[in-house]
Amino acid sequence: MSEKLQKVLARTGLGSRRHMEQAILDGRVSVNGSVASLGDRIEADAELRLDGRLVHFTVESELRRRVIAYYKPEGEICSRSDPEGRPTVFDRLPRLNGERWVMVGRLDINSTGLLLFTNDGEFANRLMHPSSGIEREYAVRVMGVVTPEIQRTLCEGVELEDGPAKFESMSELGGEGFNRWWQVVVKEGRNREVRRLFESQELKVSRLLRTRYGTQQLPRELRTGRWIELDKPDIDALLGAVELRPRRGGTGLFGLAKRRIDKQRENPLKARPVDSRTRRKVAAANTDAPAPRSGRIIRPGSTSTPALARDSQPASRKGGYLRQQRRDGRGQDGEE
């Protein structure tokens, strides 16, 4: 099956579909050695190049859309590599064959919290684009007194150096003295926007943790430096937020097994039982690389381990994530 060229390029994470259309118009894209034109389609076995560099891709009919939720710790940078040799958020992710993980948004080196990764570049671009209006929720520890007047000003909007900005909502989470925690929501991913908003009122952010991106909350069982692969209902919720259609469970034997497991989860009384052998095959297909010996990665499909069960506790709105931050000794300021 063939697919539109700009759509394939966007899905690889090289840029938005509009940017890829411009790259085609500029003559930067070639297929099987010939310069491509806008409107061309590409087959699965074609050779695709951008600026002379080979692009590995998978056509949509063979692609299984995947999304990972990662709990970024302090000290990791949001880049594929670093000249200074610092650890990056990609170091802990599972490997993909013929694809690559695309990061949804960014977090500062000293910030912590939820980062999403997907193998669908177009999906990632829609989640990040301001026109989608996707909410980002943060737990913020502020040094100073946030008066009702300041709270009202921050929600109505202030003028920053790169334009007006505001919190969509702002509520107190707790704390004592001059160090109080607040829950804030923004709809843009501008650099250090949350911190700069507070600084406009002469307040200092001492810690910042992202707890939600769109419909996806930071999983309560997840600890810093670990990832978990999202289930189909969670992925479909994110797709609905950016007006993309969900794909079916997949193709071939794996797709059939995956759909059987999904049906059993949705309605265990009516669905056909799924044997342990089928579950093992699906779990093996979900895992592209073995977990390191340190056990820092949660394998896809798992919900908890004995160690997590001992360390985890329910996270209430009044600071469950904050209690975990204090227990782990993590969490500094910084945001997208």
N, C-alpha and C positions, 0 to 999 in steps of 0.2 A: 504494500500500500504506500502511496505517496502522501506528502504533507507539505503545506506551505513553508517556504524556505525561511521567512522571517520568524515564523512561529517556532520552528525547530531551533533557530539561533537564540531566541529569547529564552527558551526553556533550558538551554545549557548554562544560563546565568551570565552571559556576556553583556547583557544590557536589556532594556525594555524592548518591546516589539517595535515601537516607533523609532528607537535608536538603531535597531537592526535594519529596518526599512531604509533609513538614511544611509547606512553602511552599504547596502546593496546598490542604492542609487549612485553612491560615490565610486562604485566599481571595486570595492574592497573585498568582495565575496566571490569565490569561484567554486564551481561544482564540476568534478571530473576534469579539471584543468581548464575549463571555459569560464569566462566572467559571467556571473549570474545577472539576471534582470529581475526587477520587481514583478512579482506574480508567478515566478517559477516555483515548481514543486520539486521535491527531492525524494528519492527512494531510499530504503533502509541501507542498501549496499553501496551508496554513492560516496565519493570522496569529497568532503566539505572542508574548505579553507577560508579563514578570515585573516587578511593582511599577510597571506602566505603561510600562516600557521595552521596545521591540521586541527580540526575540531572533531572531537569524538561525540557522537550523539546517538540517541535512540528514538525511533519514531513513536508517536503517541500510542499506537495500537499495542506496542510491546512494553510501554513504560508503566511501571507501578509507582504511582505517586506516593512518596514517603515524606513524613515530617517527624523531626526529632525535637524534643524539649530538653534543653540543656541548662543546668544550674551553674552559671558562670561564677567562678570564685575570684577573689581579689588577686591581682597580679598577672592575669592573662590578658593579652591584647586581641582585639578583633581583627585579625589579619591572617592570611595564609602562611606568611613567613615574616621574620623580623631580622633586620641586619644586626641588631644587638644581641640576638640569640635568646630573647625572652620567650617564654612559653606562649602559645597561641590557643585560641578556643578550638581550632581544628585538630590539635594534637590528639585529643581524646576520642574523636568521633570514629565510627566504624568506616572501613574502606568501601568504596563503591567501584564496581567494574564497568567501565565505559561511561560513567556519569561522574558528577561531583556534587558535593553539598554546597548549597547557596545559603548564605547567612541572611536572616531577616532582621534588618536594623543592626544597630551597633550598641555597645556599652563601653564606657570609659574603662581604662585599665584598673582603676581603683573601685569600680562599681561591681555589684553582684546582682544575681537574679536570673530571670528567665530570658533565654535566647532560643529562638526557633531556627531550625535549619530544614531545608527541603531540597529534593533533587529536581524540582520544577522551577526554573528561573522565572517564567511568566507569573506563576503563583506568588513567588517571593516579591517580585516587582509590584504586584497589585497590593500586597499586604503593606508595603512600605510607602506607596505613593500617597501624598496628602489628599488627593481627590477621593480616596476610599474612606477617609474619615475613621480609620481604625484607632481605637482607644488604647493608650498605654497607661497602665496603672502602677504607681510607685508607693512604697512606704519610705518616708523621709524623716530623719531625725534632724531637728532644727535647733540651733543654739540661739536663744533669744525668745522674746515674748511676741507671739502672733496675736495681735489684738483683733477684735471683730472688724475694725475698720481696714486693717491690712488684709484680712481674709476676703473681705468684700472687694477690695481693690484688685487682688490677684485673680479673682473670678470674673471681674468685669473687664480686665485687660490692662496691660501696661506697655509702654513703648520701649523695645529693646533696640540694640544697634542694628539688627537685621529685620526689624519690623515689629508690629504689635504681636503680643502673645498673652495667653491667659490659661488658667486652669479651668477645665470643664466642670470639675467638682473638687471639693476640698473638705475633709472631715478629720477630726482629731481622733487619734488612736490610743493615746495615753502617754504616760511618762511623768517625770517629776522635775520641778525646778525649771531651769532654763533649757533642759534637754527634753523636748517633747516630740513624740512621733505623730506624723500626719500622713493621711492617705490622699494622694492627689492623682488626677487624671488629666492627660494631655492627648491631643489628637494629631500632633505633628512630631517628627523625629529630628528636630533641629538640635545642633550640637549643644550639649549641656544646658538645655532649655530650662529644666526644672531648677537647677542650681542658680541660673541667672535670674529667674523670676524672683526667687527669694532674695538674692543679692540686691535686686532693685529696691527692696524694702529694708536694706541694711541688716539682713539676717544671713547667717552662715549655715549651710547644710553640712553636717558632720558625717552622716551616713545616708546611703540611698540604695534601695533594693527594688528591682522591678518584680512585681507580683502577678502581672497579667499583661497579655498582648492580645488584643481583640477578644475573642471568645475563650481563649486558652489561659487558664490559671496556672501558676507555678505548682506542679504536683506536690502534694503534702508529703509523700513518701520519699521525695527526691532530696538528696543531700548535695552539698557543693562538690563540683567536679564530676558529677555523674549525669548520664542522659537516659532518656526513656523514649521509645518510639510510640507515637500516638496511634490510637485505634481509629478505625474508619469513622465512627460517629464524631470524634473530635476533629478529624480532618475535614469532614463534610461541613461541620459548623463554621470552620474558618473559610472554606470555599464559598459558602453561602454569604458570608460577610463581604466578599469581594466579587460576588456575582459570577462565579465560575461553576461549571457543572461537575458534579462528582463523577468519577469513572467507576465502572463495575469492578468486581473483585480481582480481575486479571484474566489471563488467557492460559489455556492448557490445563494440565493436571493441578498445578499449584493454584491457579485461579479458582478451580472447582472446589478444592479443599478449603481455600480461604473463605469462599462464600458459604460453605457448609458451616464453618466455625462461626462466621458472623451471624448466620441465621439462628444457630443454636443460642448465641448470646442474646439475641433480640427476643426469641420466643423458645425457651428450652423445652416447653411441654409439647409443642407441635413439630419442632425440627427433628430431623433424623439424628440419632446419636453419632458423635464423632469419636472414633477409636484413638487410642494413644499413639499408634503408629502414624496416623495422619497428622496429629498435632505435632509430633516430633519433626515430620517433614516440613511443615509450615514454619516451625520455629527455626529449623536449620536454614531455610530459604531466607528468613528474616535477618539472619546473622551473617554479615559479610566478612567479619574478621573475628577471631577468638578474643575473648576478654583477657586483659592482662592479668598476670599473676596476683597483682595487688588487689584485684577485685573492685577496682574503682568504677567499673561500668555496670549498669543494670542491663541485663539482656532484654531484648524486645519481648513483650508479652508478659514479663514478670511484674508482679505488683509489690512484692516485698521479699526480704530475706530475713533470716533470724537476726542478723546484725541490725538491719533497718528496723525490725520490729522492736528491738530493744531501745534504739536511739530515737525513734520517731514518736511523736505525740500529736493529737489533733491540733490543727492550727485554727484558732478562732479569729474572728475579725479584729479582736482587740489585741492582736500581737502574737499569734502563733508562729509566724515566720520570724518575728523579732526575737522571740525566745530561742528559736533555733540559731539565729545569728549570734546571740550572746553565748550560746553553748558551744558553737563552732569557733568563736573568736573571729568572725568574718564581718564584712560589710563596711565599706567606706563610701564616701560621696562620689558622685559621677553619674551621668546618665547618657541617653542616646544622643 
